[in-house]
Amino acid sequence: MVRFKHRYLLCEIVSEDPRCRQCIDERAVGAAAKDAVARTHGDYGLACCSISFTVKYLNAYTGIVLLRCRKDFYRLLWSALPFVTYLENRNQRYSCFFNTLHVGGTIRTCQKFLIQYNRKQLLLLLHNCTSEEERQSIQKSVLSCCLKEVEEEQSQSGDDEDDCAETD
């Protein structure tokens, strides 16, 4: 049996009104991408990209989308994404565009890139703070998220050590 290789395009939906991103669903993103491929590359491009095209991940709050397509035809999809000018959902059009952040061979590489990208965005946000109160609130929220993860890991590793000590 032959394994088909895929490429994953990590994109960001950029819109003028960030509230409209919450109304977007996976079908709207997939339909807009397929429509852009059909307009730019015709029936051949649409047929090639539609074989295994899926929207693997959509975060409506951050506007991050993970698109999957075949390795042989990912360039057709990639070159058509700048022609997406709006997303349509429930008979409403939301003007936006796609910003391709990363192209990867696995979901895991896209996740790693997204973590690094988000860290850089947080640093830019900290540098652009206008007041000390903003800076403190952002630092507090970032540290609270990080500390919860660290505390959970420490409590899990502490439980594992206790389990080992009891069995000895």
C-alpha positions as CSV (number, residue, x, y, z in Angstrom):
1,M,0.0,0.0,0.0
2,V,1.3,3.5,-0.9
3,R,1.3,6.3,1.6
4,F,0.3,9.6,0.3
5,K,2.4,12.5,1.5
6,H,0.8,15.8,2.5
7,R,1.8,19.3,3.2
8,Y,0.3,21.5,5.9
9,L,-0.1,25.2,5.4
10,L,-0.3,27.2,8.6
11,C,-2.2,30.4,7.9
12,E,-3.5,33.4,9.7
13,I,-6.8,35.0,8.9
14,V,-6.3,38.7,8.9
15,S,-9.4,40.9,9.0
16,E,-10.2,44.5,9.7
17,D,-12.8,43.6,12.4
18,P,-11.4,40.8,14.7
19,R,-15.0,40.0,15.9
20,C,-15.9,38.6,12.5
21,R,-13.4,35.8,12.9
22,Q,-15.6,34.2,15.6
23,C,-18.4,33.7,13.0
24,I,-16.2,31.7,10.6
25,D,-16.3,27.9,10.4
26,E,-14.2,25.3,8.7
27,R,-16.6,24.9,5.7
28,A,-16.4,28.6,4.9
29,V,-12.6,28.5,5.0
30,G,-12.5,25.4,2.8
31,A,-15.0,26.7,0.3
32,A,-13.1,30.1,0.0
33,A,-9.8,28.3,-0.5
34,K,-11.3,25.9,-3.2
35,D,-13.0,28.9,-4.9
36,A,-9.7,30.8,-5.0
37,V,-7.9,27.7,-6.5
38,A,-10.7,27.4,-9.1
39,R,-10.4,31.1,-10.1
40,T,-6.6,31.1,-10.4
41,H,-5.8,27.6,-11.7
42,G,-9.1,26.5,-13.3
43,D,-10.7,23.1,-13.2
44,Y,-7.3,21.3,-13.3
45,G,-6.1,23.1,-10.2
46,L,-9.4,22.6,-8.4
47,A,-9.4,18.8,-9.2
48,C,-5.7,18.4,-8.1
49,C,-6.2,20.3,-4.8
50,S,-9.6,18.8,-3.9
51,I,-8.3,15.2,-3.8
52,S,-7.3,15.3,-0.2
53,F,-7.8,19.0,0.8
54,T,-9.1,19.4,4.4
55,V,-9.2,22.1,7.0
56,K,-7.4,20.3,9.9
57,Y,-7.6,23.1,12.5
58,L,-9.4,26.4,12.9
59,N,-9.1,28.6,15.9
60,A,-11.7,31.3,15.5
61,Y,-10.3,33.5,18.3
62,T,-6.7,33.7,17.1
63,G,-7.6,33.3,13.4
64,I,-5.1,30.4,12.9
65,V,-6.0,27.9,10.2
66,L,-4.2,24.6,9.3
67,L,-4.9,23.4,5.8
68,R,-3.8,20.0,4.4
69,C,-3.3,19.0,0.8
70,R,-1.3,16.6,-1.2
71,K,2.5,17.2,-1.4
72,D,2.5,17.3,-5.2
73,F,-0.1,20.1,-5.4
74,Y,0.4,22.3,-2.4
75,R,2.0,25.0,-4.5
76,L,-1.3,25.4,-6.4
77,L,-3.1,26.0,-3.1
78,W,-0.3,28.2,-1.7
79,S,-0.3,30.4,-4.8
80,A,-4.1,30.8,-4.7
81,L,-4.5,31.8,-1.0
82,P,-3.6,35.5,-1.7
83,F,-6.7,35.7,-3.9
84,V,-9.0,35.0,-1.0
85,T,-10.5,38.4,-0.2
86,Y,-13.6,37.4,1.8
87,L,-15.1,34.5,3.7
88,E,-18.8,33.9,3.4
89,N,-20.8,32.4,6.3
90,R,-24.6,32.4,6.7
91,N,-25.1,34.7,3.7
92,Q,-22.8,37.3,5.2
93,R,-19.4,38.3,3.7
94,Y,-16.5,39.1,5.9
95,S,-13.6,40.9,4.2
96,C,-10.2,39.3,5.1
97,F,-7.1,37.8,3.6
98,F,-4.9,34.8,4.4
99,N,-1.3,35.3,5.6
100,T,0.7,32.0,5.2
101,L,3.0,31.6,8.2
102,H,4.5,28.2,7.5
103,V,4.5,25.2,5.2
104,G,5.4,21.9,6.9
105,G,5.4,18.2,6.3
106,T,3.7,17.3,9.6
107,I,1.2,18.9,12.0
108,R,3.9,18.7,14.7
109,T,6.3,20.9,12.8
110,C,3.5,23.4,12.3
111,Q,2.7,23.3,16.0
112,K,6.3,24.0,16.9
113,F,6.5,26.9,14.5
114,L,3.2,28.3,15.9
115,I,4.6,28.2,19.5
116,Q,7.7,30.2,18.4
117,Y,5.6,32.6,16.4
118,N,3.3,33.2,19.4
119,R,6.3,33.9,21.6
120,K,7.6,36.5,19.2
121,Q,4.2,38.1,19.0
122,L,4.0,38.3,22.8
123,L,7.5,39.9,22.9
124,L,6.3,42.5,20.3
125,L,3.2,43.1,22.3
126,L,5.3,43.7,25.4
127,H,7.6,46.2,23.6
128,N,4.6,48.1,22.2
129,C,3.0,48.6,25.6
130,T,2.2,52.3,26.3
131,S,1.9,52.1,30.1
132,E,3.4,50.1,32.9
133,E,0.0,48.8,33.9
134,E,-0.4,47.2,30.5
135,R,3.0,45.7,30.7
136,Q,2.3,44.3,34.2
137,S,-1.0,42.8,33.2
138,I,0.5,41.1,30.1
139,Q,3.4,39.7,32.1
140,K,1.1,38.5,34.8
141,S,-1.2,36.7,32.4
142,V,1.8,35.1,30.6
143,L,3.4,34.0,33.9
144,S,0.1,32.6,35.2
145,C,-0.3,30.4,32.1
146,C,3.3,29.3,32.3
147,L,3.2,28.7,36.1
148,K,0.1,26.5,35.9
149,E,1.9,24.3,33.3
150,V,5.1,24.1,35.4
151,E,3.1,23.4,38.6
152,E,1.1,20.6,36.8
153,E,4.4,19.0,35.5
154,Q,6.0,19.2,38.9
155,S,3.0,17.7,40.7
156,Q,2.9,14.9,38.1
157,S,6.6,14.2,38.4
158,G,6.3,14.4,42.2
159,D,3.4,11.8,42.1
160,D,5.5,9.6,39.9
161,E,8.4,9.8,42.4
162,D,6.1,8.9,45.2
163,D,4.8,6.0,43.3
164,C,8.3,4.7,42.7
165,A,9.2,5.1,46.4
166,E,6.1,3.2,47.5
167,T,6.9,0.2,45.2
168,D,10.5,-0.1,46.4
